[in-house]
Amino acid sequence: MTLISRSYFHYALTICLLITALVSAYWLLFHTKAPPLNLSDYYSYQCLTRPLPSSAADKPEFQILTVASPHAAQIADKLCGREDFARYYSGVRIRWQRRDFLTLDKIQNTRFDLFFNRAHVVEGIAPNLDLYYRMFRDSPHYSLYWVSLNDQPQMTPEYFAGKTIGLLADPHSQSFHIEPLDSLKIAGIGLQPQQIIFYGDMLSLYNAFNAGDVDLMTTPKGLISNNFDESKARYQLISNDMSPGKWYLSNAVNPDVHCALQTALNIYYSEVFPDAEASHDCQ
């Protein structure tokens, strides 16, 4: 083979290899499915208990599900700081998510050791709830209001004409979806679809209210820390007998930690319901 033919052969071989590589890359790019990206659909807080010489090394993590973030970290930290709790658990992970995050399979598989939700939601999901959980702690009732930063709300069609209201997109939310719509229906107030704006979470709803994107929203006055200027707020009562929900505890949880759980929930209730009394004498 002459020098020229050798050079041509090497050149042709290089071109063939390059074309093969490009064809392979094209096939991989358009015919290979990437694995799904798993994104967390909730927010959470985690803490660790203090190691104890007498406890097992492979202790599980205590799982809690609630519906809002306020005071969630306080509950977890209180549990993690207790020695009686640390004998059984390596730590606590508390998650907050919409009420419809709770499903039948999560209940049947005891996905959470302790969860918070409204009784009608839980009973609708799992009629045989007592096979897996028991009601552990009830909540004091609270009052729900319409609130405006512009004027005094009035339950009349004339007042709501041209007004926009902000609601949660969660159809299971009693305070921020069901009750406000029911109160309008009872008062004979009909709104156009464009007057009702739905938001995916509480922070977005409060931000929209503060920015003036909606004229009214509902709020449990005095129950939670409102993220708006109270000096400008004007209220109209919807109901003074609202139940926020109950805590449900897995039947598998050792009774030795029941007192630790009650004490941790006391901190939550003392912040949310200042006048609430402890339902036990645990220390």
C-alpha positions in Angstrom: 0.0 0.0 0.0 1.4 3.4 -1.1 1.8 6.3 1.3 -1.1 8.2 -0.3 -3.4 5.1 -0.1 -2.5 4.6 3.5 -3.3 8.3 4.3 -6.6 8.0 2.4 -7.4 4.8 4.3 -6.8 6.4 7.7 -8.8 9.5 6.7 -11.7 7.3 5.6 -11.6 5.3 8.8 -11.6 8.4 10.9 -14.7 9.8 9.0 -16.5 6.4 9.5 -15.8 6.3 13.2 -17.0 9.9 13.6 -20.2 9.3 11.7 -20.8 6.1 13.8 -20.3 8.1 17.0 -22.7 10.8 15.9 -25.4 8.3 15.0 -25.0 6.5 18.3 -25.2 9.8 20.2 -28.3 10.8 18.3 -30.0 7.4 19.0 -29.2 7.7 22.7 -30.4 11.2 22.9 -33.8 10.6 21.3 -34.5 6.9 22.1 -33.3 6.6 25.7 -35.7 7.7 28.5 -34.0 9.4 31.4 -35.0 8.1 34.9 -37.7 10.3 36.5 -36.6 13.1 38.8 -38.0 12.5 42.2 -38.9 15.7 43.8 -40.2 16.0 47.4 -43.9 17.1 47.5 -43.8 18.3 51.1 -41.7 20.3 53.4 -40.1 18.8 56.4 -38.0 19.4 59.5 -35.7 16.8 61.1 -33.9 16.5 64.4 -31.9 13.7 66.2 -32.2 12.4 69.7 -29.3 12.1 72.0 -27.6 8.7 71.9 -28.2 6.6 75.0 -25.8 3.8 76.1 -28.7 1.6 77.1 -30.8 2.0 73.9 -30.7 0.0 70.6 -28.4 1.2 67.9 -30.9 0.7 65.0 -33.8 2.8 66.4 -36.4 4.0 63.9 -37.1 7.6 63.1 -40.5 8.9 64.4 -42.6 10.2 61.5 -45.2 13.0 62.0 -47.5 14.5 59.4 -49.3 17.8 59.9 -51.0 20.3 57.7 -49.0 23.5 58.5 -45.5 24.5 59.3 -46.0 26.9 62.3 -44.6 25.3 65.5 -43.7 22.0 63.7 -40.0 22.4 64.6 -40.9 23.1 68.2 -42.8 19.8 68.4 -39.9 17.9 66.9 -37.3 19.5 69.0 -39.2 18.9 72.2 -39.4 15.2 71.4 -35.8 14.9 70.4 -34.7 16.5 73.7 -36.5 13.9 75.9 -34.6 11.0 77.2 -37.6 8.8 77.5 -38.3 9.3 73.8 -34.7 8.8 72.8 -34.8 5.2 74.2 -37.1 4.2 71.3 -36.3 6.6 68.5 -33.2 8.0 66.7 -34.9 11.2 65.8 -38.1 12.9 64.5 -39.1 13.9 61.0 -42.1 16.2 60.8 -43.7 17.0 57.5 -46.5 19.5 56.6 -48.7 19.0 53.6 -52.2 19.6 52.3 -54.9 17.5 54.0 -55.5 15.5 50.8 -51.9 14.2 51.0 -53.1 11.7 53.5 -54.4 8.6 51.6 -55.7 5.1 52.5 -52.5 3.4 51.7 -50.5 5.7 54.0 -52.9 4.8 56.8 -52.9 1.1 56.1 -49.1 1.0 55.8 -48.8 3.1 59.0 -46.6 5.5 57.0 -46.7 8.0 59.9 -46.5 7.4 63.6 -48.6 10.5 64.4 -50.6 12.7 62.0 -53.0 15.6 62.2 -56.1 16.0 60.2 -59.9 16.7 60.5 -62.1 13.8 61.6 -64.4 13.9 58.5 -61.4 13.7 56.2 -59.9 10.8 58.1 -63.1 8.9 58.4 -63.9 9.4 54.7 -60.5 7.9 53.8 -60.4 5.0 56.2 -63.7 3.8 57.8 -61.7 1.1 59.6 -59.2 3.6 61.0 -59.2 1.9 64.5 -57.3 -1.0 63.0 -54.3 1.2 62.5 -54.7 4.4 64.6 -56.5 5.9 67.5 -57.5 9.5 68.2 -54.7 10.8 70.5 -55.5 14.5 71.1 -58.4 16.7 70.2 -58.2 20.4 69.6 -60.1 23.4 71.0 -62.5 25.1 68.7 -61.8 28.5 67.1 -63.5 31.3 65.3 -63.3 31.9 61.5 -63.6 35.4 59.9 -63.7 37.1 56.6 -60.9 39.7 56.6 -60.3 42.8 54.5 -57.5 45.4 54.6 -59.7 48.0 52.8 -63.1 48.1 54.4 -65.6 46.4 56.7 -66.8 43.1 55.2 -70.5 42.7 54.9 -72.4 39.6 54.0 -74.4 41.1 51.2 -74.4 40.7 47.5 -73.9 44.5 47.1 -70.7 44.4 49.2 -69.1 41.4 47.3 -70.0 42.8 43.9 -66.7 43.4 42.1 -64.7 42.0 45.0 -62.1 39.2 44.6 -61.6 36.5 47.2 -58.6 34.3 47.8 -59.0 30.6 48.7 -56.8 27.6 49.0 -57.0 25.2 46.0 -57.3 22.4 48.6 -61.0 21.3 48.6 -60.5 19.6 52.0 -59.5 22.9 53.7 -62.3 23.7 56.0 -61.1 27.3 56.9 -59.7 28.4 53.5 -62.0 26.7 51.0 -65.2 24.9 52.3 -66.4 27.4 55.0 -65.9 30.6 52.9 -67.8 29.2 50.0 -70.6 27.8 52.3 -70.9 31.2 54.0 -71.5 32.9 50.7 -74.0 30.3 49.7 -76.0 30.7 52.9 -76.0 34.5 52.5 -77.3 34.3 48.9 -74.1 35.8 47.5 -73.1 34.6 44.1 -69.6 35.3 42.6 -68.4 35.1 39.1 -65.5 32.6 38.5 -63.1 35.4 37.9 -63.8 36.8 41.4 -62.4 33.6 43.1 -58.7 33.1 42.9 -57.2 29.8 44.2 -53.7 29.4 45.6 -51.6 26.3 46.2 -50.4 27.1 49.7 -50.9 29.4 52.6 -47.8 31.6 51.9 -49.0 32.4 48.4 -52.5 33.2 49.6 -51.2 35.6 52.3 -48.7 37.2 49.9 -51.5 37.8 47.4 -53.7 39.3 50.1 -51.0 41.6 51.3 -50.2 42.7 47.7 -53.8 43.6 47.1 -54.3 40.8 44.4 -57.4 39.8 46.3 -59.7 41.9 48.4 -60.7 39.3 51.0 -59.6 36.0 52.5 -60.6 34.0 55.5 -58.6 33.7 58.7 -58.9 32.1 62.1 -58.4 35.3 64.1 -56.1 34.8 67.0 -55.4 31.2 66.1 -52.3 31.6 64.0 -49.9 34.4 63.4 -51.5 36.4 60.6 -49.0 37.7 58.0 -50.8 41.0 57.4 -51.1 44.4 59.1 -53.6 43.8 62.0 -54.1 47.6 62.4 -55.8 47.7 58.9 -57.7 44.5 59.2 -61.5 44.5 59.4 -63.3 41.3 60.3 -66.7 39.6 59.7 -67.5 36.5 61.7 -68.2 33.3 59.7 -68.3 30.7 62.5 -67.3 30.6 66.2 -67.3 26.8 66.4 -64.5 25.6 64.1 -62.5 22.5 64.8 -59.0 22.5 63.4 -58.6 18.8 63.6 -57.3 15.9 65.8 -54.0 14.1 66.3 -54.1 10.4 65.5 -51.5 8.0 66.9 -50.4 4.6 65.4 -51.5 1.6 67.5 -47.9 0.4 67.2 -46.3 3.3 69.1 -45.1 2.2 72.6 -47.2 3.6 75.4 -43.9 4.6 77.1 -43.6 7.6 74.8 -47.2 8.7 75.1 -46.4 11.2 77.8 -43.5 12.7 75.8 -45.9 13.1 72.9 -48.6 14.8 75.0 -46.0 17.2 76.5 -44.7 18.1 73.0 -48.2 18.8 71.8 -48.8 20.9 74.8 -46.2 23.4 73.6 -48.0 23.5 70.2 -51.4 24.1 71.8 -50.0 26.7 74.3 -48.8 28.7 71.2 -51.9 28.2 69.1 -54.6 28.2 71.8 -53.2 30.4 74.7 -56.3 29.6 76.9 -56.2 25.8 76.3 -55.6 23.6 79.3 -53.4 20.5 79.3 -55.3 17.4 78.8 -53.0 15.3 80.9 -50.6 15.6 83.9 -47.4 14.5 82.1 -44.2 16.3 82.9 
